[in-house]
Amino acid sequence: MAVASLPSSNFTAKSSPLCFGFHKPFLPSSYANFGSLKNNRNGGIQITVCKADPPSSSSLSFRYLDADDFRHPLDKQNTLLLRTIPGLNEIGKALLGSIAEQVLVLENIGTSVLVSENQLSELHQLMVQSAEALKIEAPDLYVRQSPVPNAYTLAINGKKPFVVVHTSLIELLSRKELQAVLAHELGHLKCDHGVWLTVANFLTLGAYTIPGVGGMIAQRLEEQLFRWLRAAELTCDRAALLVVQDPKVVISVLMKLAGGCPSLADQLNVDAFLEQARSYDKASASPVGWYIRNAQTRQLSHPLPVLRAREIDEWSRSQDYKSLMQRATRTNS
């Protein structure tokens, strides 16, 4: 997923047109409904924030979990390359000044609902459980009214990070799938992606505004930044898998965000989507297909959903994943 940008038409980050991506998060809308509403026995209104999953009496816990235990090799490689760019941190700090920080923070606080033990407690519990599993402090969590299914993380200037989830995403996903989304966002924080994601978006956008050399700087950085962002997303899909422990749950999220809606969600088939992913690999195996695939991917800040589905399916079968799961223990929730 991604980070937030300033609520201005001049600060709209590029992204994949679907999930775990960035979609103008500061655009409130009355067209998305929050969960589902029903009357309770006392004549009041009860809010259900997501579709129910079978209840679980225990949660996953690692005695010790380092980010490099599950970091994708491409994430490691591209992070090292990104750190070699001269002046990147300095430019990022300049772009993420105090005014930008205040706008971003106040915009979310002022137009979203802060989740807590006393406010949307089920979502709060999902976040706390996911954070405990990944051995990270739980960030603040906000729910924001939007018709675009999305979630994103913001972390700047050493402030406490926060995660924002759109109401339409909550409507679309089951409880377990929503936990996978939260775990994905926590993966960004666990791997120190939060600030880097914010810097990457602002750097790419802000560099164009530098007179004379801005366009040249942005063009040189954009491809490398987007390559890093795509690799970071693969890492965070792994974080989601570590928490929910079921690759079909993570793949189902990707599938629903690629082509799902609440009325069709229960008819979607994960196995068929994986077969679609394999067919994409076959279709892009020719020289022309390879060229088209690379041209298509370079324009996106997130990997194609079918490729992410295949990646998470393969990692769930790997010895690295199995070894990590052997280190995990169950605790009563």
Helices and strands as residue ranges (DSSP letters): E 36-39, E 45-48, E 58-62, G 67-69, H 73-83, H 88-95, H 98-111, E 113-114, H 121-133, E 140-144, E 151-154, E 162-166, H 167-172, H 175-190, H 193-207, H 214-244, H 247-259, G 265-267, H 270-283, H 287-298, H 305-316, H 319-327, E 328-332
